[in-house]
Amino acid sequence: MVITPLENIEDPQFEPAYLDNRVKSFLHYWLYLLETIKDQDNNLKFKELVHHDFSISKDSSNTANKMDALQSWINTIIPEKGEYTLCFENLTIQEKQDLSIEISFDLKRNDTCDNQSNLTITKQIWLLKNNTDHRFAQLKAVL
């Protein structure tokens, strides 16, 4: 038996996927914690995802730097009652020179309460600190 090539195949060009995978694993775990927040105490798990020097800019005059501020911000994302699902779309990732990562995405929340379904989409811009010694990148700022 003789094997004869039909055509020449060029070597494929691969693009690095490290940064993309790092950000997506962070976001998927973050959304998982948000979706299971009513089932368990996730505060310790959230601490793993939050940089020690993080800030949440709710508006230009108020920047919060504490875990209780994080909790109140999270409470604005999840509904008080009913079922909900979260997902992200239109993710863009930009690596900065200081090893931080700026991400922007649309956060989609679909919640159902009293047989009414609501879809909310919010534009998010976050700054992540990429320390490879940690299991996940960490949230440094919500812009």
C-alpha positions in Angstrom: 0.0 0.0 0.0 1.3 3.4 -1.0 0.1 6.6 0.6 0.2 9.5 -1.7 -0.5 13.1 -0.5 -3.3 14.9 -2.3 -2.1 18.4 -1.4 0.4 20.2 0.7 -1.0 21.4 4.1 0.7 24.4 5.7 1.4 24.4 9.3 -1.5 26.0 11.2 -0.8 29.3 13.0 -1.8 29.2 16.6 -2.7 32.2 18.7 -1.9 32.2 22.5 -5.0 31.5 24.5 -3.6 32.0 28.0 -5.1 35.4 28.7 -8.5 34.5 27.2 -8.7 31.4 29.3 -7.6 33.2 32.4 -10.3 35.8 32.1 -13.0 33.4 31.1 -12.2 31.1 34.1 -12.4 34.1 36.4 -15.8 35.2 34.9 -17.3 31.7 34.9 -16.4 31.2 38.6 -17.6 34.7 39.5 -21.0 34.0 37.9 -21.2 30.6 39.5 -20.7 32.2 42.9 -23.4 34.8 42.2 -25.8 32.2 41.1 -25.2 30.1 44.2 -25.0 33.0 46.7 -28.4 32.1 48.2 -27.4 28.5 48.7 -24.2 29.0 50.6 -21.9 31.6 52.2 -19.6 32.6 49.3 -17.9 35.5 51.0 -14.7 33.6 51.6 -14.8 32.4 48.0 -15.3 35.9 46.7 -12.2 37.0 48.7 -10.1 34.8 46.5 -11.4 36.7 43.4 -10.9 40.2 44.8 -7.6 42.0 45.0 -6.6 43.4 48.4 -6.6 46.9 47.0 -9.8 46.8 44.9 -12.2 49.6 44.4 -15.7 49.9 43.1 -16.6 53.1 41.4 -20.3 53.4 41.9 -20.2 57.0 40.6 -17.5 59.6 40.3 -17.9 60.9 43.8 -18.1 57.6 45.7 -15.4 54.9 45.6 -15.8 52.0 48.0 -12.8 49.9 49.1 -14.3 47.3 51.5 -15.9 43.9 51.4 -19.2 45.2 52.6 -19.2 47.6 49.6 -18.6 44.6 47.4 -21.5 42.8 49.0 -23.8 45.8 48.5 -22.7 46.0 44.8 -23.4 42.2 44.4 -26.8 42.8 45.9 -27.6 45.2 43.0 -26.7 42.4 40.5 -28.9 39.6 41.9 -32.6 39.9 42.5 -34.1 39.7 46.0 -36.6 37.0 45.0 -37.3 34.6 42.2 -35.0 32.6 39.9 -32.3 34.1 37.8 -29.5 33.2 35.4 -26.4 35.2 34.5 -24.1 35.1 31.5 -21.6 37.4 29.7 -21.4 38.4 26.1 -19.3 40.6 23.9 -16.2 40.1 25.9 -13.1 42.1 25.0 -9.8 41.7 26.7 -6.9 44.1 26.8 -3.6 43.4 28.6 -1.9 46.4 30.2 1.8 46.8 30.6 1.6 46.5 34.4 0.2 42.9 34.0 -3.4 44.1 34.7 -6.2 43.1 32.3 -9.0 45.4 31.3 -12.1 43.6 30.3 -15.4 44.8 29.1 -18.5 42.7 28.6 -22.3 42.8 28.6 -23.7 41.1 31.7 -27.0 39.5 31.0 -29.4 38.7 33.8 -32.6 36.9 33.1 -34.8 36.7 36.1 -38.3 35.2 36.7 -40.6 36.3 39.5 -44.3 35.8 39.7 -44.3 34.2 36.2 -42.8 37.4 34.8 -39.5 37.2 32.9 -37.2 40.2 32.8 -33.9 40.5 30.8 -31.4 43.1 32.0 -28.2 43.8 30.2 -25.5 46.0 31.7 -22.2 47.1 30.3 -19.3 46.2 32.6 -15.7 47.4 32.5 -13.4 45.8 35.0 -9.7 45.8 35.8 -8.2 42.5 36.8 -4.8 41.9 38.4 -3.1 38.9 36.8 -0.9 37.4 39.5 0.1 33.9 38.3 0.8 32.8 41.8 -3.0 32.8 42.4 -5.5 30.3 41.1 -7.5 33.1 39.4 -6.9 36.6 38.3 -8.3 39.1 40.9 -10.8 41.9 40.5 -8.9 45.2 41.1 -11.5 47.7 40.0 -15.0 48.1 38.6 -14.8 51.1 36.4 
